[in-house]
Amino acid sequence: MGNQQAYSIKRDRESTLGMLVFRRRSNADSARDKVAASDRAAISTSNRVAHPRRVVQIYQNRFNNSHHSLSPTVSNRQRSRGRACQRWAKRLTSLQMEDLVNEYQENRGYVPTIAQKCSHAKQSTHNRYRDIECIESTRVILKYRKQEENYIHANWVKVNKQRYICTQGPINHTVDDFWSMILQEKVGAIVMLCGIVEDGMKKCAEYWPQEVGGKKKYGEIEVENSSISYNSLPKVQITVLLTSYKKQTHTITHFQWLGWPDDGIPDDLNLPFKLLRMAKDSCRPQNFGESNMPILVHCSAGVGRTGTLVAMDMARERLKSSKEDGLKMPQIMRELRDQRAHSIQCTLQYLYLNASLLQNCIEEHHVEEDEAIRNWLSKYRKFAKDYADYDIRR
């Protein structure tokens, strides 16, 4: 029952914190102030299992060379994207932290209507949290099953050419369904943003064998832990999982990031985009003309941390499109929630989304880290710490 009530409690806390921030507004400071083909083959999720040391070396080389300067010959598209990033960064850094808090609070009530909500009978037993609804129009349907057995709390979210499945951490009696969905949709990578247990509470079922060489069966699907490796990303474990079903095999790269607390945010602003890039690399097609394999992202409820990470990719792609109207983060939040209800669960996640995207613009050399940006990032870090400390004291 505690788990079922957790997100309702979080909403109450958000309302209280929102009022606190509003009261602090008058005291706030002003804030005006890019893998060779051989590499992709080695780490792809084909039926061959990549050697873990090879995987680590590929990723290491990639990120050691990630901070390149732009070519002297800059395309019009790059220039246009640079201008879009600069316009957005200028607007962002003109805002106080309280402005962003209010921006989130004004949109946090954007939830699915009764007509949009899934009404499947299995929700009462298959949803981890009763107040986190699943949208009918985008839900992943388990095929080749009777209608009454085709439910899983998961939704499709499309970001340009990349398809995501946003889902809750499976519960014990939905693990078989979880793996059926993965094979059905030929998922190439799983990004897990939570621990099995956090703060003494069960957040996700243990749905894969933990030891290298270990095998487990989930329904008719056998899953083998082929390798475990680490790279330059702190607190990220990379596990290669080999599945076998009816004499067919499929390989999935499993990324587990243990650096993102449920009720907080990470300190690292660069890691989300590096993690997304790694997941995308492992999902690239082997043959020309094929689509990228889907990336499955989950935390516990599959909306907070999960939604924030996917929103980062949505926002980055919006900047790449360089539309004249520019990037508007509330619009990103609403578009995401139209596909995965309740995405971006709290104010801190919304702040982290903005700060991480700003840092990515700097890392990709679209925006110069000037004094105004440094001041804004400093205020963001202080505000986020104070916000989290207040939450802990409560």
C-alpha positions in Angstrom: 0.0 0.0 0.0 3.0 2.3 0.7 4.2 2.1 -2.9 0.7 2.8 -4.2 0.5 6.0 -2.1 4.1 7.2 -2.8 3.3 9.3 -5.8 0.3 10.9 -4.3 2.5 11.9 -1.3 5.1 13.3 -3.8 2.5 15.5 -5.4 1.5 16.9 -2.0 5.1 17.7 -1.3 5.5 19.4 -4.7 2.6 21.7 -3.8 4.2 22.6 -0.5 7.6 23.2 -2.1 6.0 25.3 -4.8 4.6 27.6 -2.2 7.9 27.8 -0.4 9.7 28.8 -3.7 7.0 31.5 -4.4 7.7 33.0 -1.0 11.5 33.0 -1.7 11.1 34.8 -5.0 11.7 38.3 -3.6 15.0 37.1 -2.1 16.3 35.4 -5.2 19.4 36.8 -7.1 18.9 38.0 -10.6 20.2 35.6 -13.3 20.6 37.9 -16.4 23.4 37.3 -16.2 28.8 13.9 -32.6 31.1 5.4 -34.4 32.8 4.0 -37.4 30.9 1.1 -39.0 33.2 -1.5 -37.5 32.6 -0.1 -34.1 28.9 -0.1 -34.5 29.1 -3.7 -35.7 31.0 -4.6 -32.5 28.6 -3.1 -30.1 25.3 -3.7 -32.0 22.5 -5.7 -30.7 22.8 -8.4 -33.4 22.9 -12.1 -32.7 26.6 -11.8 -32.0 27.7 -10.9 -28.5 30.3 -8.2 -28.3 33.3 -8.9 -26.1 32.9 -6.7 -23.0 36.5 -5.3 -23.3 35.8 -4.3 -26.9 32.6 -2.6 -25.8 34.4 -0.6 -23.2 37.2 0.4 -25.6 34.8 1.6 -28.2 32.9 3.7 -25.7 36.1 4.9 -24.1 37.5 6.1 -27.4 34.2 7.7 -28.3 34.0 9.8 -25.2 37.7 10.6 -25.1 37.2 12.3 -28.5 33.8 13.7 -27.8 35.0 17.3 -27.0 36.1 18.1 -30.5 36.0 21.6 -31.9 33.8 22.4 -34.9 35.2 21.9 -38.4 36.3 25.2 -40.0 33.7 24.4 -42.7 30.5 24.7 -40.8 27.3 23.7 -42.6 24.3 26.0 -42.8 22.5 23.5 -40.7 25.1 23.6 -38.0 25.1 27.4 -38.0 21.3 27.4 -37.7 21.4 24.9 -34.9 24.0 26.9 -33.1 21.8 30.0 -33.4 18.8 28.1 -32.0 20.9 26.9 -29.1 22.2 30.4 -28.4 18.7 31.9 -28.5 17.4 29.2 -26.1 20.3 29.5 -23.7 20.0 33.3 -23.6 16.3 33.0 -22.7 17.0 30.3 -20.1 19.8 32.2 -18.3 17.6 35.3 -18.2 15.2 33.3 -15.9 15.5 33.0 -12.2 15.2 29.5 -10.6 11.8 30.5 -9.3 10.6 31.3 -12.8 11.4 27.7 -13.8 9.6 26.4 -10.7 6.5 28.4 -11.6 6.8 27.3 -15.2 6.7 23.7 -14.1 3.9 24.3 -11.5 1.8 25.8 -14.2 2.0 22.6 -16.3 2.2 19.9 -13.8 -1.6 19.5 -13.8 -1.5 18.5 -17.5 -2.7 15.0 -17.1 -4.7 12.6 -19.5 -8.4 13.1 -19.7 -10.8 10.2 -18.9 -11.1 9.5 -22.6 -7.4 9.3 -23.1 -6.8 6.9 -20.2 -6.6 3.1 -20.8 -9.5 1.3 -19.2 -8.0 -2.2 -19.4 -9.2 -4.5 -16.6 -5.6 -5.6 -15.8 -4.6 -2.2 -14.6 -5.7 -2.9 -11.1 -3.2 -5.8 -10.8 -0.5 -4.8 -13.3 0.1 -1.2 -12.5 2.8 -0.5 -9.9 1.1 2.7 -8.8 -2.6 3.2 -9.0 -2.4 7.0 -9.7 0.0 6.6 -12.7 -2.3 6.0 -15.6 -1.4 4.5 -19.0 -2.5 6.3 -22.1 -4.5 4.1 -24.5 -3.5 5.5 -27.8 0.2 5.0 -27.3 0.3 1.9 -25.1 2.4 -1.1 -26.2 0.0 -4.0 -26.9 1.2 -7.5 -26.3 0.4 -9.2 -29.5 -1.0 -12.7 -30.2 -2.9 -12.6 -27.0 -6.5 -12.3 -26.1 -7.6 -8.7 -25.5 -8.0 -9.3 -21.8 -4.3 -10.5 -21.6 -2.6 -7.9 -23.8 -1.9 -5.2 -21.2 1.4 -3.9 -20.0 2.1 -0.5 -18.4 4.2 0.8 -21.3 3.9 3.6 -23.9 5.6 4.4 -27.2 7.4 7.8 -27.4 8.8 8.8 -30.8 11.8 11.2 -30.9 12.7 11.9 -34.5 14.0 8.5 -35.9 14.4 7.0 -32.4 11.6 5.1 -30.8 11.4 4.7 -27.1 9.3 2.4 -24.9 8.7 4.1 -21.5 7.6 1.7 -18.9 7.4 1.0 -15.2 9.9 -1.3 -13.5 8.2 -4.7 -13.7 6.6 -6.2 -10.7 7.1 -9.9 -10.0 4.0 -11.2 -11.8 4.7 -9.0 -14.9 8.3 -9.9 -15.6 7.2 -12.5 -18.2 5.2 -9.9 -19.9 8.1 -7.5 -19.8 10.4 -9.9 -21.7 7.6 -10.8 -24.1 7.4 -7.1 -25.0 11.2 -6.8 -25.4 11.3 -9.6 -27.9 8.1 -8.7 -29.6 9.4 -5.2 -30.3 13.0 -6.2 -30.8 14.3 -3.8 -28.2 18.0 -3.1 -28.7 18.9 -1.4 -25.4 17.4 -1.2 -21.9 18.2 1.9 -19.8 17.4 1.3 -16.2 17.4 4.4 -14.0 16.7 2.8 -10.6 17.9 0.2 -8.2 16.0 -3.0 -7.4 15.7 -1.5 -3.9 16.0 2.1 -3.0 15.8 3.5 0.6 14.6 0.1 1.8 11.7 0.0 -0.7 11.3 -2.4 -3.6 11.3 -0.4 -6.7 11.6 -3.0 -9.4 11.6 -6.8 -9.8 14.9 -8.5 -10.5 14.2 -9.3 -14.1 17.6 -10.5 -15.3 20.3 -12.9 -14.0 22.8 -10.9 -12.0 26.0 -13.0 -12.4 28.0 -13.5 -15.6 27.1 -16.8 -17.1 23.8 -17.0 -15.2 20.7 -18.0 -17.0 17.0 -17.7 -16.0 13.7 -18.4 -17.7 10.9 -16.0 -17.8 7.9 -17.8 -19.3 9.3 -19.4 -22.4 12.1 -16.9 -22.8 15.6 -17.8 -21.5 17.9 -14.9 -20.6 21.6 -15.3 -20.2 24.0 -12.7 -18.6 26.8 -12.8 -21.2 29.0 -10.1 -19.7 29.2 -7.2 -17.3 31.4 -4.2 -18.0 32.0 -0.6 -16.9 33.3 2.5 -18.8 34.0 6.1 -18.1 30.5 6.9 -16.9 30.3 6.7 -13.2 27.8 4.4 -11.6 26.8 2.9 -15.0 26.9 -0.9 -15.4 26.7 -2.3 -18.9 25.4 -5.9 -19.1 25.0 -7.8 -22.4 22.0 -10.1 -22.2 21.4 -12.9 -24.7 17.9 -14.1 -25.1 16.7 -17.4 -26.6 13.1 -18.2 -27.6 12.0 -20.9 -30.0 15.6 -21.4 -31.3 16.0 -17.7 -32.1 18.4 -15.5 -30.2 18.5 -11.7 -29.6 21.0 -9.6 -27.9 20.1 -6.6 -25.7 22.6 -4.1 -24.1 21.4 -3.3 -20.6 22.6 0.0 -19.0 21.9 0.5 -15.3 22.6 4.0 -14.0 22.6 3.9 -10.2 23.4 7.6 -9.8 19.9 9.1 -10.0 17.9 9.0 -6.7 14.1 8.7 -6.8 13.3 11.9 -5.0 16.3 13.9 -6.3 18.5 14.6 -9.2 22.1 13.6 -10.2 25.0 16.1 -9.9 26.4 15.1 -13.3 24.8 17.2 -16.1 26.8 15.5 -18.9 26.0 11.9 -18.2 22.4 11.7 -19.5 23.3 12.6 -23.0 26.4 10.3 -23.0 24.2 7.5 -21.8 21.6 8.2 -24.5 24.3 8.2 -27.2 25.6 4.9 -26.0 22.1 3.4 -26.0 21.5 4.7 -29.5 24.8 3.3 -30.7 23.8 -0.1 -29.6 20.5 0.2 -31.4 21.7 1.2 -34.8 20.6 -1.1 -37.7 23.1 -3.4 -39.4 21.5 -3.1 -42.9 20.9 0.1 -44.8 17.3 1.2 -44.8 16.4 -0.5 -41.5 15.1 1.5 -38.6 16.9 1.9 -35.3 15.8 -0.7 -32.7 13.7 0.7 -29.9 15.3 1.8 -26.6 13.4 0.8 -23.5 13.7 3.2 -20.6 12.4 2.5 -17.1 12.7 3.6 -13.5 10.2 2.5 -10.9 7.0 4.2 -12.1 8.4 4.9 -15.5 7.5 8.6 -15.6 9.8 10.7 -13.4 13.4 9.8 -14.2 12.3 8.0 -17.3 10.3 10.9 -18.6 13.1 13.4 -17.8 15.7 11.4 -19.7 13.5 11.0 -22.8 12.5 14.7 -22.6 16.2 15.6 -22.9 16.4 13.8 -26.2 13.2 15.5 -27.4 14.5 18.9 -26.4 17.9 18.3 -28.1 16.2 17.2 -31.3 13.9 20.2 -31.2 17.0 22.4 -31.1 18.5 20.5 -34.0 15.4 21.2 -36.1 16.2 24.9 -35.7 12.6 26.0 -36.0 12.0 29.8 -35.8 9.7 29.5 -32.8 12.5 27.9 -30.9 12.5 25.4 -28.0 9.8 25.8 -25.4 10.3 23.4 -22.5 6.7 23.5 -21.3 5.6 22.4 -24.8 8.1 19.5 -24.7 6.7 18.4 -21.4 3.1 18.5 -22.7 4.0 16.6 -25.9 5.7 14.0 -23.9 2.8 13.7 -21.5 0.5 13.2 -24.5 2.4 10.0 -25.1 3.5 9.0 -21.5 1.3 10.4 -18.8 2.8 12.2 -15.8 6.3 12.3 -17.4 8.7 14.6 -15.5 7.3 14.0 -12.0 8.7 16.9 -10.0 10.2 20.3 -10.0 13.8 19.2 -9.5 13.6 17.0 -12.6 12.3 19.9 -14.6 15.2 22.0 -13.4 17.7 19.2 -14.2 16.2 18.8 -17.7 17.0 22.5 -18.4 20.4 22.5 -16.8 21.5 19.3 -18.5 20.5 20.5 -21.9 22.3 23.8 -21.4 25.5 21.9 -20.4 25.1 19.7 -23.6 24.9 22.8 -25.8 28.2 23.9 -24.2 29.8 20.5 -24.6 28.8 20.4 -28.3 30.3 23.9 -28.8 27.0 25.5 -29.8 27.0 27.8 -26.9 30.0 29.5 -25.2 30.2 29.2 -21.5 30.3 32.9 -20.6 30.0 34.5 -17.2 26.2 34.7 -17.4 26.0 30.9 -18.0 28.5 30.2 -15.3 26.5 32.3 -12.9 23.2 30.6 -13.9 24.7 27.1 -13.4 26.1 28.1 -10.1 22.7 29.4 -8.9 21.1 26.2 -10.3 23.4 24.0 -8.2 22.8 26.0 -5.1 19.0 26.1 -5.6 18.8 22.4 -6.3 20.8 21.6 -3.2 18.7 23.9 -1.0 15.5 22.4 -2.5 16.7 18.8 -1.8 17.9 19.7 1.7 14.5 21.2 2.5 12.8 18.0 1.2 15.1 15.9 3.5 14.3 18.0 6.6 10.6 17.5 6.0 
